[in-house]
Every structure is written in structure tokens, then in C-alpha cells.
Amino acid sequence: MSVLAINGGTPIRTGEYPGWPAYDERDVDAVTEVVRSGRWGGFPSPGRKAAEFGARFAAYQGASHCVAVANGTVAIEVALRALGIGWRDEVIVPAVSFVATYNAVLAAGALPVFVDVLPGTLTLDPQQIEGAVTPRTRAVVPVHLCQHMADMDAIAAVARRRGLALIEDAAHAHGQRWRDRGAGCFGEFGSFSHEASKALTAGEGGSLVTDDAVLARRAASLIDCGRPKDEAQRERTAGTNYRLGELQAALLCTALERFPEQQVERAAQAGYFEQLVAAVPGVRLVPKDPRITRWSFWRFQLLLEPDAFAGAGNLAVAAAMRAEGIPCGTGFPAVNRDDLFQPELSRQPVAVEYRDRLDKTRMHFPVADEQAARSLLISANAFRAGRAGVEHATLALGKIQHHANELPRPSR
């Protein structure tokens, strides 16, 4: 361990971690069945496999309804539109998330209003919601980030008190439960992504869960070009084609069969990792919130103390971790540091009219700015390799910290 692997030394882990996505012959059989059926697309909607997945995923999360959609980004957009939220309405979002959260709000025609996050979890700060509410505020979108859930007790209470719709961005939280209530089941909608890296994946895809039958029908109509989904009411919507194809729906059905066992495995190794990594100098761990009663996650987030790593940033540490054989990256930047968020390039009316409020140079989020720059994400694959998987991750962190003054400093 005297030389860092990034400088030519021997890596801590020389074998590969389990690959992702996981698959077996069930996936081949499921896709073959759809191919031979001749019904590959999502029309008529929902397709047989999309309906099967929706029913099963809703039951797993504890919701009454699930609408399968093309991806997780449009899921948030559809949720907003189903609630009648659009032009000049305001939607409160956290200052740390993937850009899809913000772009979905803009796509619905509404204005994202950014608030700072909590130290440690980097999830939406409930106390800052109140100060962001205006007469135009219609909804709040908390984001469950990596292994953490947003504080749903506090956020749901504020949403009820201020009359705001609650839409959970649960793209990282398949299977999570808060006080035995499923992620996505606290408000009007919960939005999930099934993109290739996610814990429940078909390569692409998304889903919306809700307990409201009217909202479910409206969302189903919106994704199916506005076709009515209630034969009694004949309600139409200004919809478009955001349907999920049958090939991806079939893969989601088989993925859901494997998911409970995978969730248990990840949770067990994450608990062991929490015990181990607490002993590594300069690594700040925020333990699992005891209100999370079923733990599942997309990535595992750690925060680095720069002084303990000779001033090296998270980019340098992540590169060194990968050289040691540990799948690792950096966390999401604060929105005002995110090169992917470019509202000034948009021609959407809301982005043009409120360009000053979307000007990143005018934004300031002290917690997000400081902590996102220290965020390190360990891939979920490291939690799918038994105890040795997280032991190697811990050893690599310790080795890098011990030799931090030898780290190359990558340019941003």
C-alpha cells in the first residue's frame, strides 16, 4: 500500500465488481415473448407488460396506481401537468439534484425556484421552503438523493400547511420506505427513473405512482396523446406520446422479480460499510436516518474533509479510487455550478420571461456550494460483492487519505 495505484502502485481491488444491469435468461425469455407477440410499442396504452409492471410496482411501493412512462424526466413533467401546473406557476426544488429535475419543471412551463439543502444529506431543507413560497407557488419537489431520503415528515407538513402539491423525485429511491411508507407515496405523485444506471432498470423508462385515481387517469391520458382514460367522464387532455414500450416494460417486470433480494443485499453491505468507513480520517459519513425502514439506493454518498486529504478535491479522490479498482465518481454540483443546466439557451416562454431569476451568476446556496464540492459517490456495484466489496472500498479510501499529498490534481 506504499504507492497509490494512480501513480503506478498495485490496486487494492484487482477483480471486477459485479456488472450492471444484472440479467439472466428470464430477461431473454421476456423480450423474446414480446418480440414474437408483434406488439412492441406502447399503443394501445397501457400495453400488457406496461400494465403488469405498473400494477406490481405500485404494490411494491405501497401506492394505489402506477403509470409507466418513457423516462423519469417526463414523469415529473407529466405529474406537474396532471396537476394543472404550468405557465408562470412556481415549483420549489432543491439546489442539488440531477438537471432533469429542473428541466422537467421548465418543460411543464413552470418556473423552478431553488432553495438550499441540508448539510450532510444534501436534500431539500424544509425550513427554507416557507421563505420561498409566493402567491404563485403551486408545488414542491423534494429529491431523495443517493442513500438518503428527504425529510418527508417536515416537508409533507409544510406542503399541507401552505397548500402545495407534493411531487417526490424518487429516481434514486426504488424500494425505500420512510416510517414504513414507500418513497413516492407521501403526496400527489412520486416519480421514478428506470435509466440504465438506476437500481430498477430497463435501460430507459420511468414511472409515476399515486393514490389518486383521477390524477392517475389524467397522467395516463397525458402520455397517450390526450386519449381519454375514463369512459364515463371521457376526459381529454392536451397530451403527447410519452408511453413506455413493451420491450422495456417486459425488462422491468423481470427486474422487479430480482429487486427485493438485491435491495436486501445492498442494505446489508451498506450497513457494514457505515461501520468500516467511520474509522477513515477525513471521510464524513451521515448515517442512515432511523426513519428509513427499508433502505435502498442508487449510489452511496460520502463527504470529504479537504484538509484531511491534503487539500485534494473530490475529483482527485474519485480518480484515485477508480485506479484502486473501486467504481466511484463525484456528486451532483449545486445548480449554479452545473454546466448541464443552461436555461439561458431555452426559448421556452418561462425561461425567457424570468431569465433574471434563472441567472446562475445571481444564485447563492452556501450549503450546496460547499458540500457538493466535497461529495463522493460509491457505485452500488461495490455493495453487490459481499463484505469484500465494501472492505476493499474502505481500504482504498484509507490508502488514498494516507498518501493524499501524492495525489495528482486533475483539472476541472
C-alpha positions as CSV (number, residue, x, y, z in Angstrom):
1,M,0.0,0.0,0.0
2,S,3.0,2.3,-0.2
3,V,2.2,3.6,-3.7
4,L,-1.1,4.8,-5.0
5,A,-2.4,2.8,-8.0
6,I,-3.0,6.1,-9.9
7,N,0.8,6.6,-9.5
8,G,1.7,3.1,-10.7
9,G,1.2,1.1,-7.5
10,T,-0.8,-2.1,-7.1
11,P,-4.6,-1.5,-6.9
12,I,-6.5,-2.5,-3.7
13,R,-9.0,-4.5,-5.8
14,T,-7.9,-6.3,-8.9
15,G,-11.0,-8.2,-9.7
16,E,-14.1,-6.8,-11.3
17,Y,-17.2,-5.9,-9.3
18,P,-20.5,-7.4,-10.5
19,G,-21.7,-5.7,-13.7
20,W,-24.8,-3.7,-14.1
21,P,-27.5,-4.1,-15.3
22,A,-27.9,-7.6,-13.9
23,Y,-29.7,-10.0,-16.2
24,D,-30.4,-13.7,-16.8
25,E,-32.4,-16.0,-19.0
26,R,-35.7,-14.6,-17.7
27,D,-34.9,-11.3,-19.5
28,V,-34.2,-13.1,-22.7
29,D,-37.4,-15.1,-22.5
30,A,-39.4,-11.9,-21.6
31,V,-38.1,-9.9,-24.5
32,T,-38.5,-12.9,-26.9
33,E,-42.1,-13.2,-25.8
34,V,-42.7,-9.6,-26.7
35,V,-40.9,-9.8,-30.0
36,R,-42.9,-12.8,-31.0
37,S,-46.1,-11.2,-30.0
38,G,-45.7,-8.5,-32.6
39,R,-46.7,-5.8,-30.1
40,W,-43.6,-3.9,-29.3
41,G,-44.8,-0.3,-28.8
42,G,-47.0,1.3,-26.1
43,F,-50.2,1.7,-28.1
44,P,-52.9,0.9,-27.2
45,S,-51.9,2.2,-23.8
46,P,-51.0,0.7,-21.5
47,G,-49.6,-2.4,-23.2
48,R,-50.0,-5.7,-21.4
49,K,-46.4,-5.7,-20.0
50,A,-46.6,-2.0,-19.0
51,A,-49.9,-2.6,-17.2
52,E,-48.4,-5.6,-15.4
53,F,-45.3,-3.7,-14.3
54,G,-47.4,-0.7,-13.2
55,A,-49.6,-2.9,-11.0
56,R,-46.7,-4.8,-9.5
57,F,-44.5,-1.7,-8.9
58,A,-47.4,0.2,-7.3
59,A,-48.0,-2.7,-4.9
60,Y,-44.3,-2.9,-4.1
61,Q,-44.0,0.8,-3.3
62,G,-47.4,0.8,-1.5
63,A,-49.3,3.0,-3.9
64,S,-52.7,2.5,-5.5
65,H,-51.7,3.3,-9.1
66,C,-48.6,3.4,-11.3
67,V,-48.4,4.9,-14.8
68,A,-45.4,3.7,-16.8
69,V,-43.8,6.4,-18.9
70,A,-40.9,6.9,-21.3
71,N,-38.4,8.1,-18.7
72,G,-38.0,9.7,-15.3
73,T,-37.7,13.3,-16.6
74,V,-41.0,13.3,-18.4
75,A,-42.5,11.6,-15.4
76,I,-42.0,14.8,-13.4
77,E,-43.3,16.9,-16.3
78,V,-46.4,14.8,-16.6
79,A,-47.0,15.0,-12.8
80,L,-47.0,18.8,-12.9
81,R,-49.2,18.9,-16.0
82,A,-51.7,16.5,-14.4
83,L,-52.0,18.9,-11.5
84,G,-52.6,21.8,-13.8
85,I,-49.3,23.4,-13.1
86,G,-47.7,25.4,-15.9
87,W,-47.2,28.9,-17.2
88,R,-46.0,31.3,-14.5
89,D,-46.6,28.9,-11.7
90,E,-43.6,28.3,-9.4
91,V,-42.3,25.0,-8.2
92,I,-39.8,24.7,-5.3
93,V,-36.8,22.4,-5.9
94,P,-33.6,21.7,-4.1
95,A,-30.3,23.3,-5.3
96,V,-28.7,19.9,-5.6
97,S,-30.1,17.3,-8.0
98,F,-29.6,16.0,-11.5
99,V,-30.6,18.6,-14.1
100,A,-33.6,16.5,-15.2
101,T,-35.5,17.7,-12.1
102,Y,-35.1,21.3,-13.1
103,N,-35.7,20.8,-16.9
104,A,-38.9,18.9,-16.2
105,V,-40.3,21.9,-14.4
106,L,-39.3,24.2,-17.3
107,A,-40.8,21.7,-19.8
108,A,-44.1,21.9,-18.0
109,G,-43.9,25.7,-18.5
110,A,-43.4,26.5,-14.8
111,L,-40.5,28.3,-13.0
112,P,-38.1,26.2,-10.8
113,V,-37.4,28.1,-7.5
114,F,-34.2,26.8,-5.9
115,V,-33.6,26.5,-2.2
116,D,-30.6,25.3,-0.3
117,V,-30.1,21.9,1.1
118,L,-29.4,20.3,4.4
119,P,-25.8,19.7,5.5
120,G,-24.8,16.0,5.2
121,T,-27.7,14.6,3.2
122,L,-27.8,17.4,0.6
123,T,-31.6,17.0,0.4
124,L,-34.2,19.8,0.4
125,D,-34.0,22.0,3.6
126,P,-37.7,22.0,4.9
127,Q,-37.1,25.3,6.8
128,Q,-36.3,27.1,3.6
129,I,-39.5,26.1,1.8
130,E,-41.5,28.7,3.7
131,G,-39.4,31.6,2.7
132,A,-39.6,30.6,-1.0
133,V,-43.4,30.4,-1.1
134,T,-45.1,33.2,-3.1
135,P,-48.7,33.5,-4.3
136,R,-47.7,31.7,-7.5
137,T,-46.1,28.7,-5.7
138,R,-48.0,25.5,-6.6
139,A,-45.8,22.6,-5.8
140,V,-42.6,21.4,-4.0
141,V,-40.4,18.6,-5.4
142,P,-38.1,17.1,-2.8
143,V,-35.4,14.8,-4.2
144,H,-34.3,11.6,-2.5
145,L,-30.6,11.7,-3.1
146,C,-28.4,8.6,-3.2
147,Q,-28.9,6.6,0.1
148,H,-30.7,9.5,1.8
149,M,-34.4,10.4,1.8
150,A,-35.6,14.0,2.1
151,D,-37.2,14.7,5.5
152,M,-40.7,13.7,4.5
153,D,-42.2,14.4,7.9
154,A,-41.2,18.1,7.7
155,I,-41.7,18.6,4.0
156,A,-45.1,17.0,3.9
157,A,-46.2,19.1,6.9
158,V,-45.1,22.3,5.1
159,A,-46.8,21.3,1.9
160,R,-50.1,20.7,3.7
161,R,-49.9,23.9,5.7
162,R,-49.2,26.0,2.6
163,G,-51.5,24.1,0.2
164,L,-48.7,22.9,-2.1
165,A,-48.8,19.8,-4.2
166,L,-46.0,17.4,-3.3
167,I,-44.2,15.5,-6.0
168,E,-41.3,13.3,-4.9
169,D,-38.4,12.9,-7.2
170,A,-37.6,9.3,-6.2
171,A,-35.3,8.4,-9.1
172,H,-32.7,7.1,-6.6
173,A,-35.2,5.6,-4.1
174,H,-36.8,2.5,-5.6
175,G,-37.8,0.3,-2.6
176,Q,-37.1,3.0,0.0
177,R,-39.5,3.3,2.9
178,W,-39.9,6.1,5.4
179,R,-41.7,5.1,8.6
180,D,-42.9,2.0,6.6
181,R,-44.4,4.2,3.9
182,G,-43.0,3.9,0.4
183,A,-41.0,6.6,-1.3
184,G,-43.2,8.4,-3.8
185,C,-46.3,7.8,-1.7
186,F,-46.4,11.0,0.5
187,G,-48.0,13.4,-1.8
188,E,-49.9,13.7,-5.1
189,F,-47.2,11.9,-7.1
190,G,-43.9,10.0,-6.8
191,S,-41.6,10.0,-9.9
192,F,-39.1,7.2,-10.6
193,S,-36.5,6.7,-13.3
194,H,-35.5,3.4,-14.8
195,E,-32.5,4.6,-16.7
196,A,-29.6,2.2,-17.2
197,S,-27.7,3.0,-14.0
198,K,-30.7,3.0,-11.7
199,A,-31.5,0.3,-9.1
200,L,-34.5,-0.8,-11.1
201,T,-33.8,-0.5,-14.8
202,A,-34.8,-1.4,-18.3
203,G,-32.1,0.8,-19.9
204,E,-34.6,3.7,-20.1
205,G,-38.1,4.2,-18.7
206,G,-39.9,5.9,-15.8
207,S,-43.0,5.6,-13.7
208,L,-45.4,7.7,-11.7
209,V,-47.1,6.4,-8.6
210,T,-50.2,8.0,-6.9
211,D,-53.1,7.2,-4.6
212,D,-55.4,9.5,-6.6
213,A,-57.4,7.7,-9.3
214,V,-58.3,10.9,-11.0
215,L,-54.7,12.0,-11.2
216,A,-53.7,8.5,-12.4
217,R,-56.2,8.7,-15.3
218,R,-55.1,12.2,-16.2
219,A,-51.4,11.2,-16.3
220,A,-52.3,8.1,-18.4
221,S,-54.1,10.4,-20.8
222,L,-51.3,12.9,-21.0
223,I,-48.8,10.3,-22.0
224,D,-51.1,8.8,-24.6
225,C,-51.6,11.8,-26.9
226,G,-54.6,13.0,-24.8
227,R,-56.8,10.0,-25.2
228,P,-59.4,9.7,-22.5
229,K,-58.9,7.0,-19.9
230,D,-62.2,7.3,-18.1
231,E,-65.0,6.0,-20.3
232,A,-67.7,7.6,-18.1
233,Q,-66.2,11.1,-17.9
234,R,-64.5,11.0,-21.4
235,E,-61.9,13.4,-20.0
236,R,-59.4,14.5,-22.6
237,T,-56.0,16.2,-22.0
238,A,-53.5,18.2,-24.1
239,G,-51.3,15.1,-24.2
240,T,-48.3,13.8,-26.2
241,N,-46.6,10.5,-26.7
242,Y,-44.7,9.6,-23.5
243,R,-45.6,6.0,-23.5
244,L,-43.3,3.2,-22.4
245,G,-42.7,0.4,-25.0
246,E,-43.4,-3.2,-24.3
247,L,-39.8,-4.4,-24.6
248,Q,-38.7,-2.1,-21.8
249,A,-41.8,-2.9,-19.7
250,A,-41.0,-6.6,-20.0
251,L,-37.5,-6.0,-18.7
252,L,-38.9,-4.0,-15.8
253,C,-41.1,-6.9,-14.9
254,T,-38.2,-9.3,-14.7
255,A,-36.0,-6.7,-12.9
256,L,-38.7,-6.3,-10.3
257,E,-38.6,-10.1,-9.6
258,R,-34.9,-9.8,-8.7
259,F,-35.2,-6.4,-6.9
260,P,-36.2,-7.4,-3.4
261,E,-33.2,-9.7,-3.0
262,Q,-30.9,-7.0,-4.4
263,Q,-32.3,-4.4,-2.1
264,V,-31.6,-6.7,1.0
265,E,-28.0,-7.3,-0.2
266,R,-27.2,-3.6,-0.8
267,A,-28.7,-2.6,2.5
268,A,-26.8,-5.2,4.4
269,Q,-23.4,-4.3,2.9
270,A,-24.2,-0.5,3.3
271,G,-24.7,-1.0,7.0
272,Y,-21.4,-2.9,7.2
273,F,-19.7,-0.1,5.1
274,E,-21.0,2.5,7.6
275,Q,-19.3,0.7,10.4
276,L,-16.0,0.4,8.5
277,V,-15.7,3.9,6.9
278,A,-16.4,5.7,10.1
279,A,-12.8,4.9,11.0
280,V,-11.2,6.6,7.9
281,P,-9.9,10.0,8.7
282,G,-11.3,12.8,6.7
283,V,-14.4,10.9,5.5
284,R,-17.7,12.3,6.8
285,L,-20.5,9.8,6.9
286,V,-24.1,10.7,7.5
287,P,-25.6,7.6,9.0
288,K,-28.9,6.2,7.7
289,D,-31.9,8.1,9.1
290,P,-33.6,5.8,11.6
291,R,-36.9,6.8,10.0
292,I,-35.9,4.9,6.8
293,T,-37.4,1.5,7.4
294,R,-36.5,-0.1,4.1
295,W,-33.1,1.0,2.7
296,S,-32.4,1.1,-1.0
297,F,-30.2,3.4,-3.1
298,W,-28.7,4.2,-6.4
299,R,-25.2,5.4,-5.2
300,F,-23.7,5.8,-1.7
301,Q,-22.6,9.3,-0.9
302,L,-19.7,10.4,1.3
303,L,-18.4,13.8,2.1
304,L,-14.6,14.5,2.2
305,E,-12.8,16.9,4.6
306,P,-10.3,18.6,2.3
307,D,-7.7,19.2,5.0
308,A,-7.5,15.5,5.7
309,F,-6.8,14.9,2.0
310,A,-4.0,17.4,1.7
311,G,-6.4,19.9,0.1
312,A,-7.3,17.5,-2.7
313,G,-10.8,17.8,-4.1
314,N,-13.4,15.2,-4.8
315,L,-12.3,14.9,-8.4
316,A,-8.8,13.8,-7.4
317,V,-10.0,11.4,-4.8
318,A,-12.6,9.8,-7.2
319,A,-9.9,9.3,-9.9
320,A,-7.6,7.7,-7.3
321,M,-10.5,5.4,-6.1
322,R,-11.1,4.2,-9.7
323,A,-7.4,3.5,-10.1
324,E,-7.7,1.3,-6.9
325,G,-10.4,-0.7,-8.6
326,I,-13.4,1.0,-6.8
327,P,-16.3,2.3,-9.0
328,C,-16.5,5.9,-7.8
329,G,-17.5,9.4,-9.0
330,T,-18.3,12.8,-7.7
331,G,-21.7,14.0,-6.6
332,F,-24.1,16.4,-8.3
333,P,-22.9,20.0,-8.3
334,A,-25.0,22.8,-6.9
335,V,-27.3,24.1,-9.6
336,N,-25.4,27.3,-10.0
337,R,-22.2,25.2,-10.8
338,D,-24.0,22.7,-13.1
339,D,-22.9,23.0,-16.7
340,L,-25.8,20.9,-17.8
341,F,-28.3,23.5,-16.6
342,Q,-28.5,26.1,-19.3
343,P,-31.8,27.9,-19.1
344,E,-30.4,30.9,-21.0
345,L,-30.4,28.7,-24.1
346,S,-34.0,27.9,-23.8
347,R,-36.7,29.6,-25.9
348,Q,-39.5,28.5,-23.6
349,P,-41.6,31.5,-22.6
350,V,-41.0,31.0,-18.8
351,A,-37.2,30.8,-19.4
352,V,-37.2,34.0,-21.5
353,E,-39.6,36.0,-19.2
354,Y,-37.8,35.0,-16.0
355,R,-34.2,34.9,-17.3
356,D,-33.0,37.1,-14.4
357,R,-34.4,34.6,-11.9
358,L,-32.7,31.7,-13.7
359,D,-29.3,33.5,-13.9
360,K,-26.9,31.2,-12.2
361,T,-24.4,34.1,-11.5
362,R,-27.0,35.6,-9.2
363,M,-27.6,32.4,-7.3
364,H,-26.0,31.7,-3.9
365,F,-26.5,28.5,-1.9
366,P,-23.9,28.3,0.8
367,V,-24.5,24.7,1.9
368,A,-24.9,23.3,-1.6
369,D,-21.9,25.1,-2.9
370,E,-19.6,24.0,-0.2
371,Q,-20.8,20.4,0.4
372,A,-21.5,19.3,-3.2
373,A,-17.8,20.1,-4.0
374,R,-16.9,17.5,-1.3
375,S,-19.3,14.8,-2.4
376,L,-18.0,11.4,-3.4
377,L,-20.3,8.7,-4.8
378,I,-19.6,5.0,-4.5
379,S,-21.3,2.9,-7.1
380,A,-23.9,0.4,-5.9
381,N,-21.9,-2.4,-7.6
382,A,-19.5,-2.1,-4.6
383,F,-22.4,-3.2,-2.4
384,R,-23.1,-6.3,-4.6
385,A,-19.9,-8.1,-3.9
386,G,-20.3,-9.4,-0.4
387,R,-18.3,-8.0,2.5
388,A,-15.1,-8.0,0.5
389,G,-16.6,-5.4,-1.8
390,V,-17.1,-2.7,0.8
391,E,-13.9,-3.8,2.7
392,H,-11.9,-3.0,-0.5
393,A,-13.7,0.4,-0.8
394,T,-12.8,1.2,2.7
395,L,-9.2,0.1,2.3
396,A,-8.9,2.3,-0.8
397,L,-10.2,5.3,1.0
398,G,-7.8,4.8,3.8
399,K,-4.9,4.3,1.4
400,I,-5.7,7.5,-0.5
401,Q,-6.1,9.5,2.6
402,H,-2.8,8.3,4.0
403,H,-1.0,9.2,0.7
404,A,-3.1,12.3,-0.1
405,N,-0.1,14.5,-0.6
406,E,0.9,12.3,-3.5
407,L,-2.4,12.7,-5.4
408,P,-2.4,14.2,-8.9
409,R,-4.6,17.2,-9.1
410,P,-6.9,16.8,-12.1
411,S,-8.2,20.0,-13.8
412,R,-11.9,20.6,-13.9
